[in-house]
Amino acid sequence: TFDDPDKGAFTRLLSLALRQGTPIDQLVKQLQKDKDADLSSFAKVVSRVLKRYIKNGTHVGQACSACGADSLSYQEGCISCMSCGVSVCG
């Protein structure tokens, strides 16, 4: 139970999305889109927790900023390039 009704509604929507089979990586992408949120914002914290449940090897669908290869995938909650080894956690 949250004192803030917005956080309660937020968590119920996430729960509904997960129960309906929404891929966790897609939820994480949406949660991270708020560029104005700070590191301790509710959405960023939930995003970091959910990342731990993304299966290793899940393809990200973006090009690597270091080498340009389309080989980014999740590894242990971080996005890693399978071509050059660059890893980004956050």
Secondary structure as UniProt FT lines:
FT   HELIX           5..19
FT   TURN            20..21
FT   HELIX           24..31
FT   TURN            32..33
FT   TURN            35..36
FT   TURN            39..40
FT   HELIX           42..51
FT   TURN            52..53
FT   TURN            56..57
FT   TURN            65..67
FT   STRAND          72..75
FT   TURN            76..77
FT   STRAND          78..81
FT   TURN            82..84
FT   STRAND          87..88
//
